[in-house]
Amino acid sequence: MKLAVLSETRPGERRVALVPDMVAKLVSAGVEVTLQQGAGLGSYFDDSAFHESGARLAPDAKSAADGADAVLKVQAPTPAEVETLPGGTTLIGLFQPSSQIEVVKKLAESRVDMFSLDLLPRISRAQGMDALSSQATVQGYKAALMAADMLPRFFPMFMTAAGTVPPAKVLVLGAGVAGLQAIATARRLGAVVRAYDVRAASRQEVESLGASFVEIALETKEGAGGYASAQSEEFLAAQRELIGAQVAASDVVITTAAIPGRAAPLLVTSEMVDAMPAGSVIIDIAAESGGNCELSQPGSDVVHHNVTIRGTANLASSMPTHASALYARNISNFFLAMLKDGEFKPDFDDEIISATCVLRSGEVVHPPTRERIHQDVT
Ligand SMILES: NC(=O)c1ccc[n+]([C@@H]2O[C@H](COP(=O)([O-])OP(=O)(O)OC[C@H]3O[C@@H](n4cnc5c(N)ncnc54)[C@H](O)[C@@H]3O)[C@@H](O)[C@H]2O)c1
Protein backbone atom coordinates (compact mmCIF):
# COMPACT_ATOMS: atom_id res chain seq x y z
CA MET A 1 0.00 0.00 0.00
CA LYS A 2 1.74 3.16 -1.22
CA LEU A 3 0.91 6.71 -0.25
CA ALA A 4 2.42 9.93 -1.63
CA VAL A 5 2.45 13.43 -0.13
CA LEU A 6 3.02 16.27 -2.58
CA SER A 7 4.13 19.88 -2.07
CA GLU A 8 1.40 22.49 -2.18
CA THR A 9 1.79 24.81 -5.16
CA ARG A 10 -1.06 27.30 -4.71
CA PRO A 11 0.38 30.78 -3.96
CA GLY A 12 0.45 31.43 -0.21
CA GLU A 13 -0.30 27.83 0.81
CA ARG A 14 2.14 26.80 3.55
CA ARG A 15 0.44 23.71 4.94
CA VAL A 16 1.38 20.12 4.19
CA ALA A 17 -0.95 17.11 4.17
CA LEU A 18 1.11 14.90 6.51
CA VAL A 19 3.50 15.69 9.37
CA PRO A 20 6.24 13.35 10.65
CA ASP A 21 4.18 12.01 13.60
CA MET A 22 1.43 10.87 11.25
CA VAL A 23 3.96 9.35 8.82
CA ALA A 24 5.20 7.18 11.70
CA LYS A 25 1.63 6.13 12.51
CA LEU A 26 0.90 5.17 8.88
CA VAL A 27 4.22 3.36 8.47
CA SER A 28 3.45 1.30 11.56
CA ALA A 29 0.12 0.40 9.94
CA GLY A 30 2.07 -1.05 7.00
CA VAL A 31 1.78 1.92 4.62
CA GLU A 32 4.77 2.98 2.48
CA VAL A 33 4.90 6.79 2.54
CA THR A 34 6.78 8.87 -0.05
CA LEU A 35 7.15 12.61 0.41
CA GLN A 36 8.04 15.10 -2.27
CA GLN A 37 11.24 16.71 -0.97
CA GLY A 38 10.65 20.03 0.76
CA ALA A 39 6.85 19.53 1.03
CA GLY A 40 6.91 20.27 4.79
CA LEU A 41 9.24 23.26 4.77
CA GLY A 42 6.46 25.88 4.68
CA SER A 43 5.15 24.49 7.95
CA TYR A 44 8.62 23.98 9.50
CA PHE A 45 8.85 20.20 9.14
CA ASP A 46 12.09 19.38 7.35
CA ASP A 47 12.88 16.41 5.14
CA SER A 48 15.09 14.76 7.77
CA ALA A 49 12.18 14.65 10.27
CA PHE A 50 10.01 12.90 7.67
CA HIS A 51 12.86 10.54 6.80
CA GLU A 52 13.39 9.63 10.47
CA SER A 53 9.66 8.88 10.75
CA GLY A 54 9.97 6.35 7.95
CA ALA A 55 9.09 8.33 4.79
CA ARG A 56 10.94 7.87 1.54
CA LEU A 57 11.90 11.13 -0.16
CA ALA A 58 11.37 11.81 -3.87
CA PRO A 59 12.88 14.76 -5.76
CA ASP A 60 9.68 15.90 -7.54
CA ALA A 61 5.91 15.43 -7.64
CA LYS A 62 5.93 12.97 -10.52
CA SER A 63 8.42 10.58 -8.94
CA ALA A 64 6.70 10.89 -5.52
CA ALA A 65 3.30 9.98 -7.01
CA ASP A 66 4.65 7.24 -9.27
CA GLY A 67 2.98 3.94 -8.31
CA ALA A 68 1.05 5.52 -5.39
CA ASP A 69 -2.35 4.02 -4.52
CA ALA A 70 -3.28 7.36 -2.96
CA VAL A 71 -1.94 10.92 -3.05
CA LEU A 72 -2.56 13.32 -0.16
CA LYS A 73 -2.80 17.08 -0.56
CA VAL A 74 -4.34 20.10 1.14
CA GLN A 75 -5.43 22.20 -1.86
CA ALA A 76 -6.73 20.95 -5.19
CA PRO A 77 -3.97 20.43 -7.77
CA THR A 78 -3.44 22.94 -10.55
CA PRO A 79 -4.14 21.62 -14.07
CA ALA A 80 -0.34 21.27 -14.51
CA GLU A 81 -0.08 19.19 -11.34
CA VAL A 82 -2.78 16.83 -12.60
CA GLU A 83 -0.31 15.79 -15.32
CA THR A 84 2.01 14.45 -12.60
CA LEU A 85 -0.63 12.10 -11.15
CA PRO A 86 -0.68 8.52 -12.42
CA GLY A 87 -4.01 7.23 -13.79
CA GLY A 88 -5.79 4.94 -11.33
CA THR A 89 -4.49 6.72 -8.24
CA THR A 90 -6.78 8.30 -5.63
CA LEU A 91 -6.40 11.94 -4.67
CA ILE A 92 -7.52 13.02 -1.17
CA GLY A 93 -7.61 16.61 0.09
CA LEU A 94 -9.71 19.54 1.24
CA PHE A 95 -11.15 20.53 -2.13
CA GLN A 96 -14.22 22.54 -3.15
CA PRO A 97 -15.03 20.47 -6.25
CA SER A 98 -18.10 22.38 -7.44
CA SER A 99 -16.02 25.55 -7.74
CA GLN A 100 -12.99 23.75 -9.23
CA ILE A 101 -14.68 22.32 -12.31
CA GLU A 102 -11.75 22.49 -14.74
CA VAL A 103 -9.49 20.51 -12.42
CA VAL A 104 -12.23 17.97 -11.73
CA LYS A 105 -12.71 17.44 -15.47
CA LYS A 106 -8.98 17.00 -16.00
CA LEU A 107 -8.76 14.49 -13.14
CA ALA A 108 -11.70 12.57 -14.61
CA GLU A 109 -9.94 12.40 -18.00
CA SER A 110 -6.80 11.12 -16.25
CA ARG A 111 -8.88 8.50 -14.40
CA VAL A 112 -7.81 9.82 -11.01
CA ASP A 113 -10.35 9.12 -8.25
CA MET A 114 -10.99 12.00 -5.90
CA PHE A 115 -12.23 12.43 -2.32
CA SER A 116 -12.73 15.75 -0.55
CA LEU A 117 -12.83 16.20 3.23
CA ASP A 118 -14.85 19.35 2.54
CA LEU A 119 -17.82 17.02 1.95
CA LEU A 120 -17.42 14.98 5.15
CA PRO A 121 -20.76 14.27 6.88
CA ARG A 122 -20.87 15.75 10.38
CA ILE A 123 -21.56 12.54 12.24
CA SER A 124 -19.78 11.54 15.45
CA ARG A 125 -17.89 8.69 13.76
CA ALA A 126 -16.30 11.25 11.40
CA GLN A 127 -15.20 13.74 14.06
CA GLY A 128 -11.56 12.67 13.97
CA MET A 129 -11.54 13.30 10.20
CA ASP A 130 -13.24 16.70 10.37
CA ALA A 131 -10.71 18.93 8.64
CA LEU A 132 -13.23 21.77 8.24
CA SER A 133 -13.52 21.98 12.03
CA SER A 134 -9.79 21.70 12.69
CA GLN A 135 -8.96 24.42 10.18
CA ALA A 136 -11.84 26.60 11.42
CA THR A 137 -10.34 26.39 14.92
CA VAL A 138 -7.15 27.92 13.54
CA GLN A 139 -9.12 30.57 11.65
CA GLY A 140 -11.15 31.69 14.66
CA TYR A 141 -8.11 31.89 16.93
CA LYS A 142 -6.09 33.81 14.36
CA ALA A 143 -8.98 36.21 13.57
CA ALA A 144 -9.21 37.30 17.22
CA LEU A 145 -5.43 37.77 17.46
CA MET A 146 -5.40 39.79 14.23
CA ALA A 147 -8.19 42.02 15.53
CA ALA A 148 -6.33 42.60 18.80
CA ASP A 149 -3.18 43.47 16.85
CA MET A 150 -4.95 45.86 14.46
CA LEU A 151 -7.14 47.64 17.01
CA PRO A 152 -5.64 50.92 18.27
CA ARG A 153 -6.98 50.11 21.74
CA PHE A 154 -6.40 47.48 24.43
CA PHE A 155 -8.57 44.36 24.52
CA PRO A 156 -8.54 44.00 28.35
CA MET A 157 -9.65 46.48 30.94
CA PHE A 158 -6.70 48.15 32.69
CA MET A 159 -6.73 50.10 35.92
CA THR A 160 -3.54 52.10 35.94
CA ALA A 161 -2.17 55.17 37.71
CA ALA A 162 -2.82 56.99 34.42
CA GLY A 163 -6.49 56.08 34.53
CA THR A 164 -8.85 53.23 33.77
CA VAL A 165 -8.97 51.77 30.28
CA PRO A 166 -12.31 50.16 29.37
CA PRO A 167 -12.23 46.73 27.66
CA ALA A 168 -12.74 46.43 23.92
CA LYS A 169 -16.20 45.42 22.74
CA VAL A 170 -16.09 42.49 20.33
CA LEU A 171 -19.07 41.22 18.34
CA VAL A 172 -18.82 37.77 16.72
CA LEU A 173 -21.39 36.99 14.01
CA GLY A 174 -21.69 33.28 13.33
CA ALA A 175 -20.90 31.09 16.34
CA GLY A 176 -19.86 27.84 14.66
CA VAL A 177 -16.44 26.30 15.13
CA ALA A 178 -14.46 29.38 14.00
CA GLY A 179 -16.77 31.82 15.78
CA LEU A 180 -16.57 29.94 19.09
CA GLN A 181 -12.79 29.87 18.89
CA ALA A 182 -12.74 33.62 18.13
CA ILE A 183 -14.98 34.19 21.16
CA ALA A 184 -12.76 32.08 23.43
CA THR A 185 -9.60 33.84 22.25
CA ALA A 186 -11.06 37.35 22.54
CA ARG A 187 -12.33 36.49 26.03
CA ARG A 188 -8.88 35.23 27.06
CA LEU A 189 -7.49 38.57 25.92
CA GLY A 190 -9.97 40.31 28.19
CA ALA A 191 -12.48 41.76 25.71
CA VAL A 192 -16.20 41.98 26.40
CA VAL A 193 -17.72 39.67 23.80
CA ARG A 194 -21.19 39.36 22.33
CA ALA A 195 -22.15 36.89 19.66
CA TYR A 196 -25.02 35.92 17.42
CA ASP A 197 -25.89 32.88 15.33
CA VAL A 198 -29.06 31.76 13.59
CA ARG A 199 -28.80 28.31 15.21
CA ALA A 200 -30.58 28.36 18.56
CA ALA A 201 -28.21 25.66 19.90
CA SER A 202 -25.28 28.05 19.73
CA ARG A 203 -26.62 30.24 22.57
CA GLN A 204 -25.50 27.82 25.26
CA GLU A 205 -22.05 27.41 23.68
CA VAL A 206 -21.61 31.18 23.44
CA GLU A 207 -22.63 31.69 27.07
CA SER A 208 -20.41 28.87 28.30
CA LEU A 209 -17.44 30.83 26.95
CA GLY A 210 -18.34 33.89 29.01
CA ALA A 211 -19.81 35.88 26.11
CA SER A 212 -23.37 37.15 25.88
CA PHE A 213 -25.74 36.00 23.19
CA VAL A 214 -27.34 38.75 21.12
CA GLU A 215 -31.09 38.29 21.13
CA ILE A 216 -32.74 38.96 17.78
CA ALA A 217 -36.48 38.57 17.60
CA LEU A 218 -36.59 36.62 14.35
CA GLU A 219 -37.61 33.07 13.66
CA THR A 220 -34.84 31.12 11.92
CA LYS A 221 -34.83 28.08 9.68
CA GLU A 222 -32.67 25.34 11.20
CA GLY A 223 -30.63 23.19 8.81
CA ALA A 224 -29.67 19.54 8.90
CA GLY A 225 -26.44 17.92 10.14
CA GLY A 226 -25.42 20.69 12.56
CA TYR A 227 -25.36 23.33 9.81
CA ALA A 228 -27.45 26.45 9.37
CA SER A 229 -29.75 26.54 6.39
CA ALA A 230 -29.91 29.49 4.01
CA GLN A 231 -32.30 32.16 5.30
CA SER A 232 -34.65 34.13 3.03
CA GLU A 233 -33.67 37.56 1.68
CA GLU A 234 -36.44 39.08 3.88
CA PHE A 235 -34.93 37.39 6.94
CA LEU A 236 -31.44 38.64 6.10
CA ALA A 237 -32.75 42.20 5.56
CA ALA A 238 -34.55 42.15 8.93
CA GLN A 239 -31.47 40.61 10.53
CA ARG A 240 -29.25 43.41 9.19
CA GLU A 241 -31.65 45.98 10.59
CA LEU A 242 -31.52 44.41 14.05
CA ILE A 243 -27.77 43.75 14.02
CA GLY A 244 -27.01 47.37 12.98
CA ALA A 245 -27.10 48.77 16.51
CA GLN A 246 -24.86 45.95 17.79
CA VAL A 247 -22.29 46.61 15.07
CA ALA A 248 -22.31 50.36 15.79
CA ALA A 249 -21.58 49.67 19.46
CA SER A 250 -18.56 47.42 18.74
CA ASP A 251 -14.84 48.12 18.42
CA VAL A 252 -14.30 44.79 16.68
CA VAL A 253 -16.63 42.69 14.55
CA ILE A 254 -15.51 39.18 13.59
CA THR A 255 -17.76 37.59 10.99
CA THR A 256 -17.73 33.83 10.36
CA ALA A 257 -21.24 33.11 9.04
CA ALA A 258 -21.39 30.51 6.30
CA ILE A 259 -23.84 28.19 4.58
CA PRO A 260 -22.17 25.10 3.08
CA GLY A 261 -22.15 25.15 -0.72
CA ARG A 262 -23.57 28.69 -0.95
CA ALA A 263 -22.35 32.27 -0.90
CA ALA A 264 -21.87 33.68 2.60
CA PRO A 265 -24.86 35.71 3.89
CA LEU A 266 -24.45 39.49 3.84
CA LEU A 267 -24.67 40.65 7.46
CA VAL A 268 -22.74 43.95 7.66
CA THR A 269 -23.54 46.72 5.19
CA SER A 270 -21.41 49.76 4.45
CA GLU A 271 -23.97 51.95 6.35
CA MET A 272 -23.37 49.84 9.44
CA VAL A 273 -19.61 50.35 9.03
CA ASP A 274 -20.21 54.14 8.81
CA ALA A 275 -21.69 54.02 12.30
CA MET A 276 -18.73 52.21 13.93
CA PRO A 277 -16.22 54.15 16.08
CA ALA A 278 -13.11 55.42 14.24
CA GLY A 279 -10.27 52.91 14.47
CA SER A 280 -12.64 49.92 14.65
CA VAL A 281 -11.78 46.66 12.95
CA ILE A 282 -13.81 44.07 11.06
CA ILE A 283 -12.30 40.65 10.35
CA ASP A 284 -14.34 38.83 7.72
CA ILE A 285 -13.44 35.14 7.70
CA ALA A 286 -16.12 34.52 5.07
CA ALA A 287 -14.50 36.97 2.59
CA GLU A 288 -13.45 34.20 0.20
CA SER A 289 -16.97 32.83 -0.11
CA GLY A 290 -18.59 36.19 -0.91
CA GLY A 291 -18.09 37.96 2.42
CA ASN A 292 -20.33 38.73 5.42
CA CYS A 293 -19.39 42.40 5.09
CA GLU A 294 -20.37 44.29 1.97
CA LEU A 295 -16.97 46.03 1.81
CA SER A 296 -14.58 43.14 2.33
CA GLN A 297 -12.09 42.02 -0.30
CA PRO A 298 -10.48 38.60 0.16
CA GLY A 299 -6.77 38.88 0.97
CA SER A 300 -6.72 42.63 1.58
CA ASP A 301 -7.56 45.45 3.96
CA VAL A 302 -10.14 48.06 2.99
CA VAL A 303 -10.32 51.28 5.04
CA HIS A 304 -13.78 52.86 5.06
CA HIS A 305 -14.67 55.82 7.30
CA ASN A 306 -11.64 55.06 9.50
CA VAL A 307 -12.73 51.45 9.97
CA THR A 308 -10.38 48.72 8.69
CA ILE A 309 -12.11 45.74 7.11
CA ARG A 310 -9.83 42.75 6.66
CA GLY A 311 -11.08 40.10 4.28
CA THR A 312 -9.04 37.06 5.19
CA ALA A 313 -7.75 34.59 2.61
CA ASN A 314 -6.57 31.12 3.52
CA LEU A 315 -6.23 32.11 7.17
CA ALA A 316 -5.45 28.55 8.32
CA SER A 317 -2.26 28.61 6.25
CA SER A 318 -0.99 31.58 8.30
CA MET A 319 -0.45 29.20 11.28
CA PRO A 320 0.91 26.31 9.22
CA THR A 321 2.57 24.14 11.88
CA HIS A 322 -0.52 23.42 13.93
CA ALA A 323 -2.91 23.72 10.98
CA SER A 324 -0.88 20.99 9.23
CA ALA A 325 -0.58 18.84 12.36
CA LEU A 326 -4.36 18.85 12.85
CA TYR A 327 -5.07 18.35 9.16
CA ALA A 328 -2.57 15.48 8.99
CA ARG A 329 -4.42 13.70 11.80
CA ASN A 330 -7.78 14.23 10.04
CA ILE A 331 -6.58 12.97 6.65
CA SER A 332 -4.70 10.02 8.20
CA ASN A 333 -7.84 8.92 10.05
CA PHE A 334 -9.81 9.21 6.81
CA PHE A 335 -7.21 7.29 4.83
CA LEU A 336 -6.91 4.53 7.44
CA ALA A 337 -10.70 4.07 7.32
CA MET A 338 -10.27 3.15 3.63
CA LEU A 339 -7.90 0.26 4.33
CA LYS A 340 -9.09 -3.28 4.63
CA ASP A 341 -6.66 -6.06 5.54
CA GLY A 342 -3.77 -3.71 4.68
CA GLU A 343 -5.14 -2.96 1.21
CA PHE A 344 -6.70 0.22 -0.15
CA LYS A 345 -10.36 -0.77 -0.51
CA PRO A 346 -12.78 2.12 0.09
CA ASP A 347 -16.19 0.80 1.14
CA PHE A 348 -18.67 2.79 -0.93
CA ASP A 349 -21.56 1.56 1.22
CA ASP A 350 -20.07 3.57 4.09
CA GLU A 351 -21.74 6.99 4.41
CA ILE A 352 -18.39 8.73 5.04
CA ILE A 353 -16.79 7.27 1.91
CA SER A 354 -19.76 7.78 -0.40
CA ALA A 355 -20.43 11.37 0.75
CA THR A 356 -16.83 12.49 0.24
CA CYS A 357 -16.29 10.83 -3.14
CA VAL A 358 -16.20 13.26 -6.06
CA LEU A 359 -14.72 11.12 -8.84
CA ARG A 360 -14.81 7.38 -9.28
CA SER A 361 -13.42 5.60 -12.36
CA GLY A 362 -13.69 8.75 -14.48
CA GLU A 363 -17.29 9.50 -13.36
CA VAL A 364 -18.29 12.58 -11.38
CA VAL A 365 -20.31 11.09 -8.51
CA HIS A 366 -20.80 14.23 -6.40
CA PRO A 367 -24.23 15.57 -7.52
CA PRO A 368 -23.59 19.37 -7.12
CA THR A 369 -20.31 19.08 -9.05
CA ARG A 370 -22.01 17.01 -11.76
CA GLU A 371 -24.73 19.65 -11.99
CA ARG A 372 -22.18 22.46 -12.34
CA ILE A 373 -20.41 20.59 -15.14
CA HIS A 374 -23.76 19.98 -16.84
CA GLN A 375 -24.65 23.71 -16.57
CA ASP A 376 -21.28 24.62 -18.10
CA VAL A 377 -21.95 22.35 -21.07
CA THR A 378 -25.54 23.53 -21.73
N1 LIG B 1 -19.33 15.97 14.02
C1 LIG B 1 -20.22 16.85 14.42
O1 LIG B 1 -21.22 16.52 14.97
C2 LIG B 1 -19.96 18.30 14.12
C3 LIG B 1 -18.73 18.67 13.62
C4 LIG B 1 -18.49 20.01 13.37
C5 LIG B 1 -19.48 20.94 13.59
N2 LIG B 1 -20.69 20.56 14.08
C6 LIG B 1 -21.75 21.53 14.34
O2 LIG B 1 -22.00 22.34 13.23
C7 LIG B 1 -21.97 23.71 13.66
C8 LIG B 1 -21.59 24.61 12.51
O3 LIG B 1 -20.34 24.20 11.98
P1 LIG B 1 -19.38 25.18 11.20
O4 LIG B 1 -18.71 26.12 12.13
O5 LIG B 1 -18.48 24.38 10.34
O6 LIG B 1 -20.41 25.98 10.30
P2 LIG B 1 -20.17 26.91 9.05
O7 LIG B 1 -18.73 27.27 8.88
O8 LIG B 1 -20.90 26.31 7.91
O9 LIG B 1 -20.96 28.25 9.49
C9 LIG B 1 -20.49 29.08 10.54
C10 LIG B 1 -21.64 29.56 11.37
O10 LIG B 1 -22.39 30.56 10.65
C11 LIG B 1 -23.73 30.48 11.11
N3 LIG B 1 -24.62 31.25 10.23
C12 LIG B 1 -25.09 30.94 8.99
N4 LIG B 1 -25.91 31.91 8.52
C13 LIG B 1 -25.96 32.88 9.47
C14 LIG B 1 -26.62 34.14 9.58
N5 LIG B 1 -27.40 34.60 8.60
N6 LIG B 1 -26.44 34.85 10.72
C15 LIG B 1 -25.65 34.38 11.72
N7 LIG B 1 -24.99 33.21 11.67
C16 LIG B 1 -25.14 32.47 10.57
C17 LIG B 1 -23.96 28.98 11.15
O11 LIG B 1 -25.08 28.66 11.97
C18 LIG B 1 -22.66 28.48 11.75
O12 LIG B 1 -22.70 28.35 13.15
C19 LIG B 1 -20.97 23.69 14.80
O13 LIG B 1 -21.04 24.76 15.64
C20 LIG B 1 -21.34 22.40 15.49
O14 LIG B 1 -22.41 22.58 16.38
C21 LIG B 1 -20.95 19.26 14.33
Ligand as a Chemical Component Dictionary entry (heavy atoms), coordinates in Angstrom:
data_LIG
# 
_chem_comp.id                   LIG 
_chem_comp.type                 NON-POLYMER 
_chem_comp.pdbx_formal_charge   0 
_chem_comp.three_letter_code    LIG 
# 
loop_
_chem_comp_atom.comp_id 
_chem_comp_atom.atom_id 
_chem_comp_atom.alt_atom_id 
_chem_comp_atom.type_symbol 
_chem_comp_atom.charge 
_chem_comp_atom.model_Cartn_x 
_chem_comp_atom.model_Cartn_y 
_chem_comp_atom.model_Cartn_z 
_chem_comp_atom.pdbx_ordinal 
LIG N1  N1  N 0  -19.332 15.966 14.023 1  
LIG C1  C1  C 0  -20.218 16.853 14.415 2  
LIG O1  O1  O 0  -21.222 16.523 14.975 3  
LIG C2  C2  C 0  -19.963 18.296 14.116 4  
LIG C3  C3  C 0  -18.730 18.669 13.618 5  
LIG C4  C4  C 0  -18.487 20.013 13.371 6  
LIG C5  C5  C 0  -19.482 20.936 13.586 7  
LIG N2  N2  N 1  -20.690 20.563 14.082 8  
LIG C6  C6  C 0  -21.751 21.533 14.342 9  
LIG O2  O2  O 0  -21.999 22.339 13.230 10 
LIG C7  C7  C 0  -21.973 23.706 13.659 11 
LIG C8  C8  C 0  -21.587 24.610 12.509 12 
LIG O3  O3  O 0  -20.344 24.201 11.977 13 
LIG P1  P1  P 0  -19.375 25.181 11.203 14 
LIG O4  O4  O 0  -18.714 26.118 12.127 15 
LIG O5  O5  O -1 -18.483 24.381 10.345 16 
LIG O6  O6  O 0  -20.409 25.983 10.297 17 
LIG P2  P2  P 0  -20.171 26.910 9.052  18 
LIG O7  O7  O 0  -18.728 27.267 8.876  19 
LIG O8  O8  O 0  -20.903 26.311 7.914  20 
LIG O9  O9  O 0  -20.955 28.247 9.494  21 
LIG C9  C9  C 0  -20.488 29.075 10.542 22 
LIG C10 C10 C 0  -21.642 29.564 11.365 23 
LIG O10 O10 O 0  -22.386 30.559 10.655 24 
LIG C11 C11 C 0  -23.726 30.480 11.112 25 
LIG N3  N3  N 0  -24.620 31.254 10.225 26 
LIG C12 C12 C 0  -25.089 30.937 8.990  27 
LIG N4  N4  N 0  -25.907 31.907 8.523  28 
LIG C13 C13 C 0  -25.956 32.884 9.470  29 
LIG C14 C14 C 0  -26.623 34.143 9.581  30 
LIG N5  N5  N 0  -27.404 34.596 8.599  31 
LIG N6  N6  N 0  -26.440 34.846 10.718 32 
LIG C15 C15 C 0  -25.651 34.383 11.724 33 
LIG N7  N7  N 0  -24.993 33.211 11.675 34 
LIG C16 C16 C 0  -25.142 32.467 10.574 35 
LIG C17 C17 C 0  -23.962 28.982 11.150 36 
LIG O11 O11 O 0  -25.076 28.661 11.971 37 
LIG C18 C18 C 0  -22.660 28.482 11.749 38 
LIG O12 O12 O 0  -22.698 28.353 13.153 39 
LIG C19 C19 C 0  -20.966 23.695 14.805 40 
LIG O13 O13 O 0  -21.038 24.764 15.644 41 
LIG C20 C20 C 0  -21.341 22.395 15.493 42 
LIG O14 O14 O 0  -22.408 22.583 16.380 43 
LIG C21 C21 C 0  -20.950 19.258 14.329 44 
# 
loop_
_chem_comp_bond.comp_id 
_chem_comp_bond.atom_id_1 
_chem_comp_bond.atom_id_2 
_chem_comp_bond.value_order 
_chem_comp_bond.pdbx_ordinal 
LIG N1  C1  SING 1  
LIG C1  O1  DOUB 2  
LIG C1  C2  SING 3  
LIG C2  C3  SING 4  
LIG C2  C21 DOUB 5  
LIG C3  C4  DOUB 6  
LIG C4  C5  SING 7  
LIG C5  N2  DOUB 8  
LIG N2  C6  SING 9  
LIG N2  C21 SING 10 
LIG C6  O2  SING 11 
LIG C6  C20 SING 12 
LIG O2  C7  SING 13 
LIG C7  C8  SING 14 
LIG C7  C19 SING 15 
LIG C8  O3  SING 16 
LIG O3  P1  SING 17 
LIG P1  O4  DOUB 18 
LIG P1  O5  SING 19 
LIG P1  O6  SING 20 
LIG O6  P2  SING 21 
LIG P2  O7  DOUB 22 
LIG P2  O8  SING 23 
LIG P2  O9  SING 24 
LIG O9  C9  SING 25 
LIG C9  C10 SING 26 
LIG C10 O10 SING 27 
LIG C10 C18 SING 28 
LIG O10 C11 SING 29 
LIG C11 N3  SING 30 
LIG C11 C17 SING 31 
LIG N3  C12 SING 32 
LIG N3  C16 SING 33 
LIG C12 N4  DOUB 34 
LIG N4  C13 SING 35 
LIG C13 C14 SING 36 
LIG C13 C16 DOUB 37 
LIG C14 N5  SING 38 
LIG C14 N6  DOUB 39 
LIG N6  C15 SING 40 
LIG C15 N7  DOUB 41 
LIG N7  C16 SING 42 
LIG C17 O11 SING 43 
LIG C17 C18 SING 44 
LIG C18 O12 SING 45 
LIG C19 O13 SING 46 
LIG C19 C20 SING 47 
LIG C20 O14 SING 48 
# 
